[in-house]
Amino acid sequence: MKIVAISISLLMLASISAGATNYYLHDVNNNACLGELMDTSSPSSYYVASLKLEESDGIWCTMPLQSDAEIKGDVRATLYIEAFFIMPDILPLQLRFVKVSLLDVYNGNIDVIASSRVTPLIYISNNTIKTKTFVINNVDYTIPAGHAIGIKVEKAVDFLSYFPFSVIAPFFSTNVLYDSIDAPSFVEIPVNISGGGIYLQCYDKQEKVKPGEEAEYGIIIYNNASVEQDVSLSSNYTGNKWSIEMPQLVKVEANSFNYTTIKVRAPTDAKPGDYLNITIIASTGKGTYSIWLNTTVIAFQHGVQVIAKKGIVRGEPGKKVNLTFEVKNTGDLEDTYSLSVDVESQWKSELEKNRITLAKGESEDVRVYVTIPLNASNGTKKTVTLKAESVEYEVSDTATCSIEVIYIVAPSQPSSNKMQLIGYVLFIIGVAALLIIAALLGRVAKKTVLLEADERVAETTPGKAVSFTLKITNPLEKLKGGKNKIKYKIGIEGKIPEEWETKLDREQLVLNGKETAEIKLWVNIPKDAPLDEWASIDVVVSPSQGKTERLNFLVTLREPEPLLKMEYEHEGEMKEGSKVITKIKIKNEGEADAVDRSIVILVNGKEKNRIDGVTIPVGGEVEIELPWIAEEENEVEVKII
């Protein structure tokens, strides 16, 4: 298994130090610093070099620089460090303390520019190799021409050097692993070599692709020189399995920047875990910059989804009913699925087909025919389950649909005399009822319940719940002894889909005259509810005397959507020609992931910089830094598209 060093930010930080160059540690003697060489070429061998810190500090440096080099920003050393012990399985853990320093090397002298803090490294049991990034913060230093840039790695605290621990010291060691494809220890230095006036920036230097697919890296090339420059681009990749596509030459205006795209395509026969580390080198003939990109291969995904087109189908005893299911390939490759059906109580069923082959993203309707037994009772419900299972991969899915038995009985045809008799009796009953109603109208003319709600319509997404507040008022006058006190029964009616749940916080209450009470109505929507479903809910309030009243509530569904909240601030003086950095913080407070969004900075209506391919999960937050060159007047607008 290959080892890849990847830095992960807990806040999904998208900002990356502009102009940083990766210097890899090599197992090559360098007389410039009486140590070993570090340069921008990445390791090409699987052999792992090792340096024991108990014997000497590790020192690496570049060759002497031809011109001044300005280091400005954070220096990051990503190192593979091994805690060796002759019998690691008998120790629950090991502890090491390591420090990294940035050096100015010249004429056999070494000056320490700045150092990281002393960092403890904890190794659990047999996990004896750790990748750690040491940060030297806020370096602002110029390396003169003829000097070299160097780093020193050292043990800061060594308990084993003191008696009595020194007795067992020979059995322990702390090793820096480097100069290998599997252990590419390197130092990221924000260096600007004078004369070239260029630097590179890439907001996501690590991408994941599937075999045969392509990763795109957006590169920003900055030109700090006062003249337009032709920047040539190249890479250190010499193989032929991976494909790398990029322009050979990019023109960048004076004191400005330009964009370009580098495409890296993985081999079709690549295996998950394979990766390619490449260094992109930009050169003007006067100066160079480089940037490191990592492309890692991940496995193809396989999946299937089964959806019932209807939640319930109704039919008569002895009839054959048709149930339709949709089967969709949610994986990355063509797949074949075996189909099976299960009907509760073993009712006779027929499956339209037993196997289907679907391309990536393709779907197909499959019908199931079920015969309802002649002796099935009215109102009986049975569940039909369709299962789709990949014949090659371990993926499957199911969906269910209900069958409800209904009787459709034709009315009998009574004789003419019977019909006349029935009509006469009904007429007499109707007249009597009208007389009774007329006598009671005076007693019930007054309303005994008033209903109101501030919100009666809600739109939400499947899987969510909504609530309404209903006010119930007794409009009668308040009399002594509670003579106008009324008891109310509260219920729910209306058009409500079968799987939806509705609930009231109480189903009865008693109110005196002029009293008001609030009740809550909750509606829970299932996660798999189709978007065309809706509910029309009547809350029915029946007073112990007087007329029943009802109030209607409507709930509709919509697609889940992201809700992005953004805030930003500018760093730097907005003076013409000056560099300004806009720091942007975006939080997703919505119901769905924000996928493949672009963050764009417009100045005076003209695009100045952007970052593409930003994905923010629900509840996630990103922080992005976008630099740009100020104009005489600056009306800044930040857009998410």
LOVOVO-970128 format. One record per residue (C-alpha): residue number from 1; chain; y, z, x. Coordinates in steps of 0.25 Angstrom, whole numbers, plus 2048, in hexadecimal, padded with zeros to 3 digits. Example, Ala and Ser with C-alpha at 12.3 -4.5 7.8 and 13.67 -1.06 7.14 Angstrom:
LOVOVO-970128
> i/ch/c2/c3/c1
> 1/A/7EE/81F/831;
> 2/A/7FC/81D/837;
This chain:
LOVOVO-970128
> i/ch/c2/c3/c1
> 1/A/800/800/800;
> 2/A/80E/7FC/806;
> 3/A/819/807/806;
> 4/A/826/804/801;
> 5/A/832/80D/802;
> 6/A/83A/80D/7F6;
> 7/A/846/816/7F3;
> 8/A/847/81A/7E4;
> 9/A/853/820/7DE;
> 10/A/851/82A/7D2;
> 11/A/85E/825/7CC;
> 12/A/85A/817/7CD;
> 13/A/866/815/7D7;
> 14/A/869/806/7D8;
> 15/A/873/807/7E3;
> 16/A/870/803/7F1;
> 17/A/877/804/7FE;
> 18/A/87F/7F7/801;
> 19/A/87C/7F0/80E;
> 20/A/871/7F9/812;
> 21/A/868/7F3/81D;
> 22/A/859/7F7/81F;
> 23/A/855/7FA/82E;
> 24/A/846/7FB/82F;
> 25/A/840/805/83A;
> 26/A/837/7FD/844;
> 27/A/82D/801/84F;
> 28/A/835/7FA/85A;
> 29/A/83C/800/866;
> 30/A/84B/7FF/866;
> 31/A/852/802/873;
> 32/A/85F/803/86C;
> 33/A/85C/811/867;
> 34/A/84F/815/86F;
> 35/A/848/815/861;
> 36/A/843/80A/858;
> 37/A/849/7FE/851;
> 38/A/84E/7FD/843;
> 39/A/853/7F0/83D;
> 40/A/853/7E8/830;
> 41/A/846/7E1/831;
> 42/A/83B/7E8/828;
> 43/A/82D/7EC/82D;
> 44/A/823/7E0/82D;
> 45/A/816/7E8/832;
> 46/A/80D/7F2/82A;
> 47/A/80B/7FA/837;
> 48/A/813/807/835;
> 49/A/81B/80D/841;
> 50/A/81C/81C/842;
> 51/A/826/825/84A;
> 52/A/822/834/84B;
> 53/A/82F/83C/849;
> 54/A/829/849/850;
> 55/A/829/841/85D;
> 56/A/837/83A/85C;
> 57/A/842/837/852;
> 58/A/841/829/84C;
> 59/A/84C/820/851;
> 60/A/84F/812/84D;
> 61/A/85B/809/84F;
> 62/A/860/7FA/84D;
> 63/A/863/7F1/859;
> 64/A/872/7F3/85D;
> 65/A/87B/7ED/853;
> 66/A/884/7E1/857;
> 67/A/890/7E6/84F;
> 68/A/895/7F2/848;
> 69/A/88C/7F7/83C;
> 70/A/892/800/831;
> 71/A/889/809/82A;
> 72/A/88E/80E/81D;
> 73/A/886/815/812;
> 74/A/879/81C/811;
> 75/A/86E/81A/81B;
> 76/A/860/81B/816;
> 77/A/853/81C/81F;
> 78/A/846/819/817;
> 79/A/83B/81F/820;
> 80/A/82C/820/81F;
> 81/A/828/82E/824;
> 82/A/81A/833/826;
> 83/A/817/842/827;
> 84/A/80A/842/830;
> 85/A/800/84D/831;
> 86/A/7F2/84C/836;
> 87/A/7EC/852/829;
> 88/A/7F6/84F/81E;
> 89/A/7ED/853/812;
> 90/A/7ED/861/816;
> 91/A/7FC/863/814;
> 92/A/802/863/806;
> 93/A/80F/85E/80C;
> 94/A/817/85B/819;
> 95/A/826/85C/81B;
> 96/A/82F/854/824;
> 97/A/83E/854/827;
> 98/A/844/847/82B;
> 99/A/852/842/82E;
> 100/A/858/834/831;
> 101/A/864/831/839;
> 102/A/86D/824/83A;
> 103/A/870/821/849;
> 104/A/87A/819/851;
> 105/A/873/814/85D;
> 106/A/87A/80F/86A;
> 107/A/877/80F/879;
> 108/A/86C/818/878;
> 109/A/874/822/870;
> 110/A/871/827/861;
> 111/A/87C/82C/858;
> 112/A/877/832/84B;
> 113/A/880/82C/840;
> 114/A/87B/834/834;
> 115/A/86E/83A/82F;
> 116/A/866/83C/822;
> 117/A/863/84A/81E;
> 118/A/857/851/822;
> 119/A/84C/84C/818;
> 120/A/83F/854/815;
> 121/A/833/84B/812;
> 122/A/828/852/80B;
> 123/A/81A/84B/80C;
> 124/A/80F/850/802;
> 125/A/801/851/807;
> 126/A/7FC/843/80C;
> 127/A/808/83B/808;
> 128/A/80D/83B/816;
> 129/A/817/82F/816;
> 130/A/824/82F/80F;
> 131/A/82F/825/80D;
> 132/A/83D/82C/80E;
> 133/A/84B/827/80E;
> 134/A/855/82F/816;
> 135/A/863/82D/813;
> 136/A/86F/82E/81C;
> 137/A/87B/82E/813;
> 138/A/889/828/814;
> 139/A/888/822/822;
> 140/A/896/81C/826;
> 141/A/894/817/835;
> 142/A/896/80B/83D;
> 143/A/88C/807/848;
> 144/A/894/800/853;
> 145/A/88F/7F3/859;
> 146/A/884/7F5/864;
> 147/A/87F/801/85D;
> 148/A/872/802/855;
> 149/A/86F/809/847;
> 150/A/864/813/848;
> 151/A/85D/81E/840;
> 152/A/855/82A/845;
> 153/A/84A/831/83D;
> 154/A/847/83F/841;
> 155/A/840/84C/83C;
> 156/A/84B/856/839;
> 157/A/842/862/837;
> 158/A/835/865/83E;
> 159/A/82E/872/83B;
> 160/A/822/86E/843;
> 161/A/82A/86F/850;
> 162/A/82B/87E/84E;
> 163/A/820/888/852;
> 164/A/815/88A/84C;
> 165/A/816/87D/844;
> 166/A/817/875/851;
> 167/A/809/878/854;
> 168/A/805/86E/849;
> 169/A/810/864/84B;
> 170/A/808/85A/852;
> 171/A/800/858/845;
> 172/A/80C/853/83E;
> 173/A/816/848/83F;
> 174/A/821/841/838;
> 175/A/821/832/839;
> 176/A/82B/827/836;
> 177/A/823/81A/831;
> 178/A/82A/80D/833;
> 179/A/82A/7FE/837;
> 180/A/81F/7FB/82C;
> 181/A/81F/7F3/81F;
> 182/A/818/800/819;
> 183/A/823/809/820;
> 184/A/830/801/821;
> 185/A/839/80D/825;
> 186/A/847/808/825;
> 187/A/856/80D/825;
> 188/A/860/807/81B;
> 189/A/86E/807/821;
> 190/A/87A/802/81A;
> 191/A/87F/7FA/827;
> 192/A/88A/7F0/828;
> 193/A/88A/7E8/835;
> 194/A/898/7E3/837;
> 195/A/89A/7D4/838;
> 196/A/891/7D0/82D;
> 197/A/898/7D8/822;
> 198/A/88D/7D7/818;
> 199/A/883/7E0/811;
> 200/A/878/7DF/807;
> 201/A/875/7E7/7FA;
> 202/A/869/7E7/7F1;
> 203/A/868/7F0/7E5;
> 204/A/859/7F0/7E4;
> 205/A/852/7EE/7F1;
> 206/A/844/7F1/7EB;
> 207/A/83E/7E8/7E1;
> 208/A/830/7E8/7DA;
> 209/A/829/7DB/7D6;
> 210/A/81C/7D6/7D1;
> 211/A/813/7CC/7D9;
> 212/A/81A/7BE/7D9;
> 213/A/827/7C3/7D3;
> 214/A/835/7C4/7D9;
> 215/A/83E/7CF/7DD;
> 216/A/84D/7CC/7DD;
> 217/A/857/7D4/7E6;
> 218/A/866/7D3/7E3;
> 219/A/86D/7D3/7F1;
> 220/A/87C/7D5/7F2;
> 221/A/882/7D0/7FF;
> 222/A/890/7D6/803;
> 223/A/89A/7D0/80C;
> 224/A/8A4/7D9/812;
> 225/A/8AA/7CF/81C;
> 226/A/8B7/7C8/819;
> 227/A/8B1/7BA/819;
> 228/A/8A6/7B3/811;
> 229/A/898/7B5/817;
> 230/A/88B/7AD/816;
> 231/A/880/7B7/816;
> 232/A/872/7B2/81A;
> 233/A/866/7B9/813;
> 234/A/858/7BB/819;
> 235/A/84C/7C4/818;
> 236/A/842/7CA/822;
> 237/A/836/7C5/81A;
> 238/A/82D/7BC/822;
> 239/A/821/7BB/819;
> 240/A/81D/7B1/80E;
> 241/A/817/7B8/803;
> 242/A/824/7BE/7FD;
> 243/A/82F/7B5/7F9;
> 244/A/83D/7B8/7FC;
> 245/A/849/7B0/7F6;
> 246/A/857/7B1/7FA;
> 247/A/863/7A9/7FE;
> 248/A/865/7A6/80D;
> 249/A/874/7A7/80C;
> 250/A/87E/7AE/803;
> 251/A/88D/7AD/804;
> 252/A/895/7B9/802;
> 253/A/8A4/7B9/800;
> 254/A/8AD/7C2/809;
> 255/A/8AE/7D1/805;
> 256/A/8A4/7CE/7F9;
> 257/A/896/7CD/7F6;
> 258/A/88B/7C3/7F0;
> 259/A/87E/7C5/7E9;
> 260/A/870/7BE/7ED;
> 261/A/862/7C0/7E8;
> 262/A/856/7C2/7F0;
> 263/A/848/7BF/7E9;
> 264/A/83B/7C5/7EE;
> 265/A/82E/7C0/7E8;
> 266/A/821/7C7/7EA;
> 267/A/814/7BF/7ED;
> 268/A/80C/7BC/7E1;
> 269/A/800/7C3/7E7;
> 270/A/808/7D0/7EB;
> 271/A/802/7DD/7E8;
> 272/A/809/7E9/7E1;
> 273/A/80F/7F1/7ED;
> 274/A/811/7E5/7F6;
> 275/A/820/7E5/7FA;
> 276/A/82A/7DD/803;
> 277/A/835/7E4/80B;
> 278/A/83F/7D9/810;
> 279/A/84C/7DA/817;
> 280/A/857/7D1/812;
> 281/A/861/7CE/81D;
> 282/A/86F/7C9/81B;
> 283/A/877/7C2/826;
> 284/A/884/7BC/829;
> 285/A/883/7B9/838;
> 286/A/88C/7C5/83B;
> 287/A/884/7D0/834;
> 288/A/878/7D3/82C;
> 289/A/873/7DC/821;
> 290/A/865/7DE/81B;
> 291/A/85F/7E4/80F;
> 292/A/851/7E9/80C;
> 293/A/849/7E4/7FF;
> 294/A/83C/7E9/7FA;
> 295/A/833/7E2/7F0;
> 296/A/827/7E9/7EB;
> 297/A/81B/7E2/7E3;
> 298/A/817/7EA/7D6;
> 299/A/80B/7E7/7CD;
> 300/A/80B/7DE/7C1;
> 301/A/80C/7E5/7B4;
> 302/A/802/7E3/7A9;
> 303/A/804/7E7/79A;
> 304/A/801/7E4/78C;
> 305/A/808/7E8/77F;
> 306/A/803/7E7/771;
> 307/A/80C/7E8/765;
> 308/A/808/7E8/756;
> 309/A/811/7DF/74E;
> 310/A/811/7E8/742;
> 311/A/80F/7F7/741;
> 312/A/807/7F6/734;
> 313/A/800/7EB/72C;
> 314/A/7FC/7ED/71D;
> 315/A/7F0/7E6/716;
> 316/A/7E7/7E8/70A;
> 317/A/7D8/7EC/70B;
> 318/A/7CF/7E0/70E;
> 319/A/7DA/7D8/715;
> 320/A/7DC/7D4/723;
> 321/A/7E9/7D8/72A;
> 322/A/7EF/7D1/736;
> 323/A/7F6/7DA/741;
> 324/A/7FE/7D4/74C;
> 325/A/7FF/7DA/75A;
> 326/A/807/7D4/766;
> 327/A/801/7D5/774;
> 328/A/80B/7D3/77F;
> 329/A/808/7D2/78E;
> 330/A/812/7DC/795;
> 331/A/80D/7DA/7A3;
> 332/A/811/7D1/7AE;
> 333/A/805/7C7/7AE;
> 334/A/7FD/7C0/7A4;
> 335/A/7F2/7C9/79E;
> 336/A/7E6/7C8/794;
> 337/A/7E4/7D3/78A;
> 338/A/7D8/7D6/782;
> 339/A/7DB/7DA/773;
> 340/A/7D4/7E4/76B;
> 341/A/7D7/7EA/75D;
> 342/A/7D3/7F8/757;
> 343/A/7D4/7FA/748;
> 344/A/7D4/808/742;
> 345/A/7C7/80B/739;
> 346/A/7C1/7FE/73F;
> 347/A/7C7/7F5/735;
> 348/A/7C2/7E6/737;
> 349/A/7CC/7DF/741;
> 350/A/7CD/7D2/748;
> 351/A/7D5/7CF/755;
> 352/A/7DC/7C2/756;
> 353/A/7D8/7C1/765;
> 354/A/7D2/7CA/76F;
> 355/A/7D9/7C6/77C;
> 356/A/7E7/7C0/77F;
> 357/A/7ED/7BB/78C;
> 358/A/7FC/7BD/78D;
> 359/A/806/7B9/798;
> 360/A/811/7C3/79D;
> 361/A/81A/7C7/792;
> 362/A/812/7BF/788;
> 363/A/80E/7C5/77A;
> 364/A/804/7C0/76F;
> 365/A/801/7C4/761;
> 366/A/7F3/7C9/75E;
> 367/A/7EE/7CB/74F;
> 368/A/7E4/7D5/74A;
> 369/A/7DE/7D3/73D;
> 370/A/7D9/7DF/735;
> 371/A/7D1/7E0/728;
> 372/A/7D4/7EB/71F;
> 373/A/7C7/7F1/718;
> 374/A/7C6/7EF/709;
> 375/A/7C4/7FE/707;
> 376/A/7D1/802/70F;
> 377/A/7DA/80C/708;
> 378/A/7E8/809/704;
> 379/A/7F2/80E/70F;
> 380/A/7E7/80F/71A;
> 381/A/7ED/80C/728;
> 382/A/7E5/808/734;
> 383/A/7E9/805/742;
> 384/A/7E6/7F8/749;
> 385/A/7E8/7F9/759;
> 386/A/7E8/7EC/762;
> 387/A/7E6/7EE/771;
> 388/A/7E9/7E4/77C;
> 389/A/7E3/7E7/789;
> 390/A/7E4/7DF/796;
> 391/A/7D7/7D9/79B;
> 392/A/7DB/7DA/7AA;
> 393/A/7E5/7E6/7AB;
> 394/A/7E5/7F4/7A5;
> 395/A/7F0/7F2/79B;
> 396/A/7EF/7F3/78C;
> 397/A/7F7/7F6/77F;
> 398/A/7F4/7F8/770;
> 399/A/7FC/7F7/763;
> 400/A/7F9/7FC/755;
> 401/A/7FB/7F7/747;
> 402/A/7F8/7FE/73A;
> 403/A/7F1/7F8/72E;
> 404/A/7F5/7FE/720;
> 405/A/7EC/7FB/714;
> 406/A/7F3/7F8/707;
> 407/A/7EF/7F4/6F9;
> 408/A/7F5/7EA/6F1;
> 409/A/7F1/7EC/6E3;
> 410/A/7F5/7E2/6D8;
> 411/A/7FA/7E9/6CB;
> 412/A/7F0/7E8/6BF;
> 413/A/7F5/7E0/6B3;
> 414/A/7F5/7EA/6A6;
> 415/A/7F5/7E4/698;
> 416/A/801/7E0/691;
> 417/A/800/7EC/687;
> 418/A/7FF/7F6/692;
> 419/A/80B/7F0/699;
> 420/A/813/7F1/68D;
> 421/A/80F/800/68B;
> 422/A/812/803/699;
> 423/A/820/7FD/698;
> 424/A/823/805/68B;
> 425/A/81F/812/692;
> 426/A/827/80F/69E;
> 427/A/833/80C/695;
> 428/A/832/819/68E;
> 429/A/830/821/69B;
> 430/A/83C/819/6A1;
> 431/A/845/81D/695;
> 432/A/841/82B/696;
> 433/A/844/82B/6A5;
> 434/A/852/826/6A3;
> 435/A/855/831/699;
> 436/A/850/83B/6A3;
> 437/A/858/835/6AE;
> 438/A/865/834/6A6;
> 439/A/863/843/6A3;
> 440/A/862/847/6B1;
> 441/A/86D/83E/6B7;
> 442/A/878/848/6B5;
> 443/A/870/853/6BC;
> 444/A/86D/84A/6C9;
> 445/A/87A/842/6C9;
> 446/A/87F/84A/6D5;
> 447/A/87B/847/6E3;
> 448/A/873/853/6E9;
> 449/A/872/84D/6F7;
> 450/A/87B/845/700;
> 451/A/875/83E/70D;
> 452/A/87D/838/719;
> 453/A/87A/835/727;
> 454/A/884/830/732;
> 455/A/87A/827/738;
> 456/A/86F/81F/730;
> 457/A/86C/813/739;
> 458/A/865/814/747;
> 459/A/860/80A/751;
> 460/A/857/80E/75C;
> 461/A/84B/809/764;
> 462/A/83C/80B/763;
> 463/A/837/818/767;
> 464/A/844/820/764;
> 465/A/848/829/759;
> 466/A/854/82A/751;
> 467/A/85A/835/748;
> 468/A/864/836/73C;
> 469/A/86B/841/736;
> 470/A/86C/842/727;
> 471/A/875/84B/720;
> 472/A/871/851/712;
> 473/A/87B/857/709;
> 474/A/87A/85F/6FC;
> 475/A/887/859/6F4;
> 476/A/886/864/6E9;
> 477/A/890/86F/6E9;
> 478/A/88C/87C/6EF;
> 479/A/889/887/6E4;
> 480/A/886/895/6E4;
> 481/A/877/899/6E5;
> 482/A/874/88C/6EB;
> 483/A/873/885/6DD;
> 484/A/876/877/6E4;
> 485/A/86C/879/6EF;
> 486/A/863/86D/6F0;
> 487/A/856/86A/6F7;
> 488/A/854/85D/6FE;
> 489/A/847/856/702;
> 490/A/849/84B/70D;
> 491/A/83F/840/710;
> 492/A/83F/832/717;
> 493/A/83C/825/711;
> 494/A/83F/816/714;
> 495/A/83A/80B/71D;
> 496/A/834/811/72A;
> 497/A/82B/80A/733;
> 498/A/81D/810/734;
> 499/A/81D/816/742;
> 500/A/82C/81B/741;
> 501/A/82D/82A/73F;
> 502/A/838/831/736;
> 503/A/83B/840/735;
> 504/A/845/849/72E;
> 505/A/848/857/734;
> 506/A/846/85D/726;
> 507/A/841/858/719;
> 508/A/848/861/70F;
> 509/A/854/86A/70F;
> 510/A/85D/872/705;
> 511/A/86C/871/704;
> 512/A/876/879/6FC;
> 513/A/882/872/6F6;
> 514/A/88B/86B/700;
> 515/A/881/86D/70B;
> 516/A/87D/863/715;
> 517/A/871/862/71F;
> 518/A/86D/858/729;
> 519/A/85F/853/72C;
> 520/A/85A/84A/737;
> 521/A/852/83D/735;
> 522/A/84A/839/742;
> 523/A/844/82B/743;
> 524/A/83A/829/74F;
> 525/A/837/81A/752;
> 526/A/829/816/75A;
> 527/A/82A/810/767;
> 528/A/823/803/763;
> 529/A/82C/801/756;
> 530/A/830/7F2/756;
> 531/A/83F/7F0/756;
> 532/A/83F/7E9/748;
> 533/A/83A/7F6/742;
> 534/A/845/7FF/73A;
> 535/A/845/80B/731;
> 536/A/84D/80D/724;
> 537/A/84B/81C/722;
> 538/A/850/823/715;
> 539/A/852/832/715;
> 540/A/84F/837/707;
> 541/A/855/844/702;
> 542/A/850/849/6F5;
> 543/A/858/855/6EF;
> 544/A/852/85F/6E6;
> 545/A/85B/85A/6DB;
> 546/A/863/84D/6DA;
> 547/A/861/83F/6E0;
> 548/A/859/83C/6ED;
> 549/A/861/835/6F7;
> 550/A/85E/82D/704;
> 551/A/864/829/711;
> 552/A/860/81D/719;
> 553/A/85F/81C/728;
> 554/A/85B/80F/730;
> 555/A/855/80F/73E;
> 556/A/854/801/745;
> 557/A/84E/7FE/753;
> 558/A/853/7F7/75F;
> 559/A/84F/7F3/76D;
> 560/A/850/7FF/777;
> 561/A/85D/7FC/780;
> 562/A/862/802/78D;
> 563/A/870/80A/78C;
> 564/A/877/809/79A;
> 565/A/882/813/79D;
> 566/A/88A/80F/7A9;
> 567/A/894/815/7B2;
> 568/A/89A/811/7BF;
> 569/A/8A5/813/7CA;
> 570/A/8AB/80C/7D6;
> 571/A/8AB/810/7E4;
> 572/A/8B5/80A/7EE;
> 573/A/8C3/805/7ED;
> 574/A/8C5/7F9/7E3;
> 575/A/8CE/7F2/7ED;
> 576/A/8CC/7E3/7EF;
> 577/A/8C1/7E0/7F9;
> 578/A/8BC/7EE/7F9;
> 579/A/8AD/7F2/7F6;
> 580/A/8AB/7FA/7E9;
> 581/A/89E/800/7E5;
> 582/A/89C/802/7D6;
> 583/A/892/80D/7D3;
> 584/A/88B/80B/7C6;
> 585/A/882/815/7BE;
> 586/A/87A/810/7B2;
> 587/A/871/818/7A9;
> 588/A/868/813/79E;
> 589/A/869/81C/792;
> 590/A/862/812/789;
> 591/A/854/810/783;
> 592/A/84F/805/78C;
> 593/A/850/801/79B;
> 594/A/85C/7F9/7A0;
> 595/A/854/7ED/7A7;
> 596/A/859/7E3/7B1;
> 597/A/868/7E6/7AF;
> 598/A/874/7E2/7B8;
> 599/A/87F/7EA/7BC;
> 600/A/88C/7E2/7BF;
> 601/A/899/7E5/7C4;
> 602/A/8A5/7DC/7C0;
> 603/A/8B3/7DD/7C6;
> 604/A/8BE/7D6/7BF;
> 605/A/8B3/7CF/7B6;
> 606/A/8AC/7C9/7C3;
> 607/A/89E/7CE/7C7;
> 608/A/89F/7D6/7D4;
> 609/A/891/7DC/7D6;
> 610/A/884/7DE/7CE;
> 611/A/876/7E4/7CE;
> 612/A/86B/7DD/7C6;
> 613/A/85D/7E2/7C2;
> 614/A/861/7F1/7BE;
> 615/A/857/7F8/7B5;
> 616/A/85A/806/7AF;
> 617/A/84F/80D/7A8;
> 618/A/852/816/79C;
> 619/A/859/822/7A1;
> 620/A/85B/81C/7AE;
> 621/A/867/81B/7B7;
> 622/A/86C/812/7C2;
> 623/A/877/813/7CC;
> 624/A/87C/806/7D2;
> 625/A/886/803/7DD;
> 626/A/88D/7F5/7DC;
> 627/A/897/7F1/7E7;
> 628/A/8A1/7E7/7E5;
> 629/A/8AE/7E2/7EC;
> 630/A/8BB/7E6/7E5;
> 631/A/8C6/7DC/7E1;
> 632/A/8D5/7DD/7E0;
> 633/A/8D3/7E2/7D1;
> 634/A/8C6/7E8/7CC;
> 635/A/8C2/7E9/7BE;
> 636/A/8B4/7EE/7BF;
> 637/A/8A9/7EC/7B4;
> 638/A/89A/7F1/7B6;
> 639/A/890/7EA/7AC;
> 640/A/882/7EC/7A9;
> 641/A/87B/7DF/7A5;
